[in-house]
Amino acid sequence: MRRDNFIITPSHPIDLHDSEMPLDYFVWAVRNENRTIVVDTGFERTEGDKRGRTITRLPCEGLEIMGIDAAKVEDVIITHLHYDHAGTLDDFPAARFHLQESEMNYATGKHMCHEPFGHAYAPDHICTMVRRVFDGRVMFHDGAAEIAPGISVHWIGGHTAGVQCVRILTKRGWVVLASDASHFYENMEGTAPFPIVYSASDMVQGYATMRDLAESGKHIIPGHDPLVMERYPIAKDGQKDVIRLDVMPKE
């Protein structure tokens, strides 16, 4: 419902005739002739069942449609550790995971004692990521960092203490994957924060940061908005639900 996706304010009041406003769940692949980098790893069917979420296909299955073998991916960017962004880690056995240090500190620290902060995390996912730390397979970042030429991560905060966006140089210019720094276009465009939030102040400042990082507002991709699937073209015939972001969206 719409009321679930915005902090209630005079410009976003409680609507007695509230309407549906569903969320989509995305996993992104950034690739050229030299490398493939995956952004986020979704969640398992078991986790989806616990939370009443339907999985169209597992991330590794979606990547397979694109000719990408998850088992061979060497770099994965985790925007934050919420259950819907940091599951299925075992499907990426060769990967090094890029994460903000502040996010790991948050997800394993005192805030997780309190349900408003901890309910969107899956303890099994966090434990798996801790194991990857001990395996030497987590690269911690503090703020902005280049992952590869033309690909960088940038701390945003707000939604969680360590959520990061991803900036990518494409043929249409700099694209920013907002992840949950802005769930919907409307969150950012209307300065209407999503209600699962660690710092509303950081979240609002993050909207400005992403505008500075992106070529334009049309180059920012929200984390859960079904409009993304409507505005961007299918990558190839027969690849249902696989879209490309290196072209301008439909008007």
C-alpha positions in Angstrom: 0.0 0.0 0.0 1.1 3.6 -0.6 1.1 4.3 3.1 3.8 1.7 3.6 6.2 3.5 1.3 6.4 7.0 2.7 6.8 8.8 6.0 3.5 10.5 6.6 3.6 14.2 6.1 1.1 16.8 4.8 2.2 16.2 1.3 2.0 12.4 1.8 -1.0 12.1 4.2 -2.8 8.9 5.2 -5.3 8.2 2.5 -8.6 6.6 3.6 -8.8 5.2 0.1 -5.3 3.9 0.0 -4.1 2.2 -3.2 -1.7 -0.7 -3.9 1.9 0.3 -4.5 3.9 -2.9 -4.9 7.7 -3.3 -4.8 9.9 -5.0 -7.4 13.2 -6.6 -6.5 16.2 -6.1 -8.7 19.6 -7.6 -9.2 21.9 -5.8 -11.6 24.8 -7.0 -13.7 27.4 -4.4 -14.9 29.5 -5.8 -17.7 31.8 -5.0 -20.6 34.2 -7.1 -22.6 36.6 -7.2 -19.7 34.6 -8.0 -16.6 31.2 -8.6 -15.0 30.3 -7.1 -11.6 27.0 -8.0 -9.9 25.1 -5.6 -7.7 23.2 -7.2 -4.9 22.2 -10.9 -4.5 18.5 -10.9 -3.8 17.0 -13.5 -1.4 16.2 -17.2 -1.3 12.7 -18.7 -1.7 12.7 -19.7 1.9 13.3 -16.1 3.0 10.7 -14.9 0.6 8.2 -17.4 2.1 8.9 -16.2 5.6 8.1 -12.6 4.5 5.3 -13.1 2.1 7.4 -12.2 -0.9 7.2 -13.9 -4.3 10.3 -14.7 -6.2 10.0 -14.7 -10.0 13.4 -16.3 -10.3 16.5 -16.6 -8.2 19.3 -14.2 -8.9 21.6 -16.9 -10.3 18.8 -18.0 -12.6 18.3 -14.4 -13.9 22.0 -14.1 -14.5 22.1 -17.4 -16.4 19.5 -16.0 -18.8 22.1 -13.3 -19.6 24.9 -15.9 -20.1 26.5 -15.1 -16.7 27.5 -18.0 -14.4 27.1 -16.8 -10.9 29.7 -19.3 -9.7 32.3 -17.5 -11.8 31.5 -13.9 -10.8 34.6 -12.4 -9.1 33.1 -9.1 -7.7 29.8 -8.5 -6.1 28.7 -5.1 -4.7 26.3 -5.4 -1.8 24.5 -2.1 -1.4 23.4 -3.0 2.1 22.7 -6.1 4.1 18.9 -6.2 4.2 17.4 -9.6 3.5 16.4 -8.7 -0.1 19.9 -7.5 -1.1 22.3 -9.9 0.6 20.9 -13.4 0.3 22.0 -16.3 -2.0 25.6 -15.5 -1.1 26.6 -19.2 -1.5 25.6 -19.0 -5.2 28.7 -16.8 -5.7 31.6 -19.0 -4.4 34.3 -17.1 -6.3 33.2 -13.6 -5.5 34.7 -10.9 -3.4 32.0 -8.8 -1.8 32.2 -5.0 -1.6 30.5 -3.5 1.4 30.6 -0.3 3.4 32.3 -0.9 6.8 29.6 1.2 8.5 27.0 -1.3 7.2 28.7 -4.3 8.7 29.1 -2.4 12.0 25.5 -1.5 12.0 24.2 -5.0 11.1 26.2 -6.6 13.8 25.9 -3.9 16.5 23.5 -2.6 19.2 20.8 -1.3 16.8 19.9 -4.9 15.9 18.6 -5.3 19.5 15.6 -3.1 18.4 13.0 -4.4 15.9 12.6 -1.1 13.9 16.2 -1.4 12.9 16.7 -5.1 12.7 13.6 -6.6 11.2 14.7 -6.2 7.6 17.9 -8.1 8.2 18.1 -11.9 8.0 20.5 -13.2 10.7 21.6 -16.1 8.5 22.7 -13.7 5.8 24.7 -11.6 8.3 26.4 -14.7 9.6 27.3 -15.8 6.1 28.8 -12.4 5.4 30.8 -12.6 8.6 32.1 -16.0 7.4 33.2 -14.4 4.2 35.1 -11.8 6.2 37.1 -14.6 7.8 37.6 -16.2 4.4 39.2 -13.0 3.2 36.5 -12.3 0.7 35.0 -9.0 1.9 36.4 -5.7 0.7 35.3 -3.0 3.2 34.9 0.6 1.9 34.6 3.9 3.8 32.7 6.4 1.8 33.6 6.5 -2.0 35.7 3.9 -3.7 36.5 2.8 -7.3 35.7 -0.8 -7.8 36.9 -0.9 -11.4 37.4 1.8 -14.1 34.0 3.6 -14.5 32.4 1.8 -11.5 32.4 3.3 -8.0 30.5 3.0 -4.8 29.4 6.0 -2.6 28.2 5.9 1.0 24.7 7.4 1.3 23.3 6.3 4.6 19.8 7.1 5.7 17.9 3.9 5.0 20.6 2.0 6.9 23.8 3.3 8.5 25.8 2.0 5.6 23.7 1.8 2.4 25.8 2.7 -0.7 24.8 3.6 -4.2 26.7 2.5 -7.3 27.9 4.9 -10.0 28.5 3.5 -13.5 29.8 5.1 -16.7 27.6 3.9 -19.5 27.3 5.0 -23.1 24.6 7.5 -22.1 26.7 8.9 -19.3 26.9 8.4 -15.5 24.1 6.1 -14.2 23.5 5.8 -10.5 21.9 2.6 -9.0 20.2 4.1 -5.9 19.3 0.8 -4.3 17.3 1.6 -1.2 18.7 5.1 -0.9 15.4 5.7 -2.9 13.0 2.8 -3.2 10.7 4.7 -5.6 11.1 7.6 -8.0 8.6 9.4 -5.8 10.7 9.1 -2.7 13.5 11.1 -4.2 11.5 13.4 -6.5 9.0 14.3 -3.8 11.5 14.4 -1.0 9.3 11.8 0.7 11.5 9.3 2.6 10.7 5.6 2.9 9.7 4.7 6.5 12.3 2.0 7.1 15.0 4.5 8.0 18.0 4.9 10.3 18.5 8.6 9.6 15.8 10.6 7.7 18.3 13.5 7.5 20.9 11.3 5.8 18.3 9.9 3.5 17.2 13.3 2.3 20.7 14.5 1.9 21.4 11.3 -0.1 18.9 12.4 -2.8 21.0 15.5 -3.4 24.2 13.4 -3.4 22.8 11.0 -6.0 21.7 13.9 -8.2 25.3 15.3 -8.1 26.7 11.8 -9.0 24.3 11.1 -11.9 24.3 12.7 -15.4 20.7 13.8 -14.7 17.6 12.8 -12.8 16.8 10.3 -15.6 20.1 8.5 -14.9 19.1 7.5 -11.3 17.5 4.1 -10.9 15.5 3.5 -7.7 15.7 0.3 -5.8 12.2 -1.2 -6.0 10.1 0.8 -8.3 8.0 -1.2 -10.9 8.2 1.8 -13.2 11.8 0.9 -13.9 10.6 -2.2 -15.8 8.2 0.0 -17.8 10.6 2.8 -18.6 13.6 0.7 -19.8 13.7 -1.7 -22.8 14.1 -5.4 -22.7 17.8 -6.3 -23.3 17.2 -8.9 -25.9 14.2 -10.7 -27.4 13.2 -13.7 -25.2 14.9 -12.3 -22.1 11.8 -11.5 -20.1 12.4 -9.3 -17.1 16.0 -8.4 -18.3 16.3 -4.7 -19.1 19.2 -2.5 -20.1 20.0 0.8 -18.4 22.6 2.1 -20.8 19.9 3.7 -22.9 17.6 6.6 -22.0 14.2 5.7 -20.5 11.0 5.9 -22.4 9.2 9.3 -22.0 
